[in-house]
Amino acid sequence: MNASSEGAGVAGEGAGGVLAHGFRPLWSEGSALDGPGLDGPGLDGPGLDGPGLAEWYAAPAPWLRANLAVTLDGAVAGPDGRSGSINNVADHVVFGVLRDWCDAVVVGAGTARAEGYRPASRPVVVVSARGEVPPTLLGGGVERAQGSSDDVGGGTGGGRLPGDGLAVAQDGAPRDGCVECDGRGEGLVLLVTSGSAPGLAAARRTLGDDRVLVLGDESVDLSLLRAALAARGWQRLLAEGGPGLLRSLLAVRAIDELTLTVLPRLIAGEGPRLLGGDWLDVPLHLAGLLTAADGTLFGRWQPEYATYA
Ligand SMILES: NC(=O)c1ccc[n+]([C@@H]2O[C@H](COP(=O)([O-])OP(=O)(O)OC[C@H]3O[C@@H](n4cnc5c(N)ncnc54)[C@H](OP(=O)(O)O)[C@@H]3O)[C@@H](O)[C@H]2O)c1
């Protein structure tokens, strides 16, 4: 299944289609879905439809949510180096809901390159130490797969990214206070880099000065990211990975929440895992747990930064 066909499927789901995936809250707190717990009546209920799923993922603003999908053994990509070879349709549905929720997408340049990111119905903010804008983001226009579905990433076939079908279908209005969100910032591409990035001058020529955010002199200071994007009115931020960016954001305590899809499969191999690099210890609080009929688990994990030094 390629990204286009998946995107069209999600876009065409409608509320009844989402219902068919059997999304059921196993645990949730701090929302209207508070209640039954692991063995409560929620498991016998009708499951969540599209609006119900969006409500389950509701979050305050400002909020920076990281969202990734892993196999049970922690892989974020299959043998082809893309997430499309490990994920599934239920994950795509949630991906669309989260795109709908956000004001802007933040993505590491490695992921944008690997997945072939393209402009989306939300601003795409690429983080690159080198200051290089992935070429697929420079194509212009918002590519859509059949009807209202974007085919943002994975556009060259096989990425995790089904596009923004739900966003386009359900939300036609600019968000309050979002200065660049007229039309939801559709098609915007921004680069976050440092003052010493080799590609800085070229990026400014390509994107325009206003689309290049220099955060830090020698290296990218991601602790400045949220404020820089909030200044544009983008407070609901969705960081779509990859592992390198996730680690960097955790290291500066910039993340409010990790929404993690756990896919019911094992893959082994040498591919990238959820996190790598130096040791990092981030205690997490489970704020919500959802399952789909196919056994995929969806967690809402919130770092408890305050509990460690
Ligand atoms: N399963 C999933 O949900 C999921 C999600 C996303 C990605 N993935 C997979 O993850 C793999 C890519 O992993 P990755 O770790 O290379 O992805 P990544 O974090 O997206 O990319 C790493 C690159 O992003 C930039 N970057 C990240 N953190 C930075 C920081 N603190 N400062 C400056 N630049 C920073 C750098 O770009 P420059 O090289 O341009 O300097 C760096 O080389 C792919 O296989 C992709 O398919 C899976």
The ligand as an SDF file (V2000), in Angstrom:
LIG
                    3D

 48 52  0  0  0  0  0  0  0  0999 V2000
    8.1230    5.4990   12.8970 N   0  0  0  0  0  0  0  0  0  0  0  0
    8.0410    6.8150   13.0130 C   0  0  0  0  0  0  0  0  0  0  0  0
    7.0940    7.3280   13.6080 O   0  0  0  0  0  0  0  0  0  0  0  0
    9.1080    7.6720   12.4220 C   0  0  0  0  0  0  0  0  0  0  0  0
    8.9990    9.0600   12.5350 C   0  0  0  0  0  0  0  0  0  0  0  0
   10.0250    9.8450   12.0170 C   0  0  0  0  0  0  0  0  0  0  0  0
   11.1180    9.2440   11.4100 C   0  0  0  0  0  0  0  0  0  0  0  0
   11.1880    7.9070   11.3230 N   0  0  0  0  0  0  0  0  0  0  0  0
   12.3560    7.2600   10.7110 C   0  0  0  0  0  0  0  0  0  0  0  0
   13.5160    7.6990   11.3890 O   0  0  0  0  0  0  0  0  0  0  0  0
   14.6120    7.6810   10.4720 C   0  0  0  0  0  0  0  0  0  0  0  0
   15.3260    9.0180   10.5020 C   0  0  0  0  0  0  0  0  0  0  0  0
   15.9570    9.1280   11.7540 O   0  0  0  0  0  0  0  0  0  0  0  0
   16.8430   10.3950   12.1300 P   0  0  0  0  0  0  0  0  0  0  0  0
   17.1990   10.3200   13.5630 O   0  0  0  0  0  0  0  0  0  0  0  0
   17.9200   10.6110   11.1030 O   0  0  0  0  0  0  0  0  0  0  0  0
   15.7580   11.5340   11.9040 O   0  0  0  0  0  0  0  0  0  0  0  0
   15.6880   13.0730   12.2560 P   0  0  0  0  0  0  0  0  0  0  0  0
   15.8290   13.3270   13.7050 O   0  0  0  0  0  0  0  0  0  0  0  0
   14.4660   13.5030   11.5820 O   0  0  0  0  0  0  0  0  0  0  0  0
   16.8930   13.6800   11.4540 O   0  0  0  0  0  0  0  0  0  0  0  0
   18.1630   13.9040   11.9640 C   0  0  0  0  0  0  0  0  0  0  0  0
   18.6150   15.1650   11.3070 C   0  0  0  0  0  0  0  0  0  0  0  0
   17.7330   16.2150   11.7170 O   0  0  0  0  0  0  0  0  0  0  0  0
   18.4640   17.3490   12.0480 C   0  0  0  0  0  0  0  0  0  0  0  0
   18.4430   17.4980   13.4870 N   0  0  0  0  0  0  0  0  0  0  0  0
   17.8980   16.6720   14.4130 C   0  0  0  0  0  0  0  0  0  0  0  0
   18.0880   17.1680   15.6530 N   0  0  0  0  0  0  0  0  0  0  0  0
   18.7780   18.3050   15.4960 C   0  0  0  0  0  0  0  0  0  0  0  0
   19.2930   19.2590   16.4040 C   0  0  0  0  0  0  0  0  0  0  0  0
   19.1680   19.1350   17.7330 N   0  0  0  0  0  0  0  0  0  0  0  0
   19.9720   20.3130   15.9030 N   0  0  0  0  0  0  0  0  0  0  0  0
   20.1230   20.4600   14.5750 C   0  0  0  0  0  0  0  0  0  0  0  0
   19.6870   19.5740   13.6700 N   0  0  0  0  0  0  0  0  0  0  0  0
   19.0110   18.5130   14.1310 C   0  0  0  0  0  0  0  0  0  0  0  0
   19.8510   17.1100   11.4760 C   0  0  0  0  0  0  0  0  0  0  0  0
   19.7450   17.4690   10.1060 O   0  0  0  0  0  0  0  0  0  0  0  0
   20.9470   17.8330    9.1010 P   0  0  0  0  0  0  0  0  0  0  0  0
   21.5690   16.5080    8.7830 O   0  0  0  0  0  0  0  0  0  0  0  0
   20.2670   18.4290    7.9040 O   0  0  0  0  0  0  0  0  0  0  0  0
   21.8680   18.7660    9.7900 O   0  0  0  0  0  0  0  0  0  0  0  0
   20.0090   15.6270   11.6800 C   0  0  0  0  0  0  0  0  0  0  0  0
   21.0000   15.0420   10.8590 O   0  0  0  0  0  0  0  0  0  0  0  0
   14.0410    7.3690    9.1130 C   0  0  0  0  0  0  0  0  0  0  0  0
   14.2460    6.0020    8.8600 O   0  0  0  0  0  0  0  0  0  0  0  0
   12.5570    7.6610    9.2760 C   0  0  0  0  0  0  0  0  0  0  0  0
   11.7830    6.8970    8.4110 O   0  0  0  0  0  0  0  0  0  0  0  0
   10.2010    7.1120   11.8200 C   0  0  0  0  0  0  0  0  0  0  0  0
  1  2  1  0
  2  3  2  0
  2  4  1  0
  4  5  1  0
  4 48  2  0
  5  6  2  0
  6  7  1  0
  7  8  2  0
  8  9  1  0
  8 48  1  0
  9 10  1  0
  9 46  1  0
 10 11  1  0
 11 12  1  0
 11 44  1  0
 12 13  1  0
 13 14  1  0
 14 15  2  0
 14 16  1  0
 14 17  1  0
 17 18  1  0
 18 19  2  0
 18 20  1  0
 18 21  1  0
 21 22  1  0
 22 23  1  0
 23 24  1  0
 23 42  1  0
 24 25  1  0
 25 26  1  0
 25 36  1  0
 26 27  1  0
 26 35  1  0
 27 28  2  0
 28 29  1  0
 29 30  1  0
 29 35  2  0
 30 31  1  0
 30 32  2  0
 32 33  1  0
 33 34  2  0
 34 35  1  0
 36 37  1  0
 36 42  1  0
 37 38  1  0
 38 39  2  0
 38 40  1  0
 38 41  1  0
 42 43  1  0
 44 45  1  0
 44 46  1  0
 46 47  1  0
M  CHG  2   8   1  16  -1
M  END
$$$$
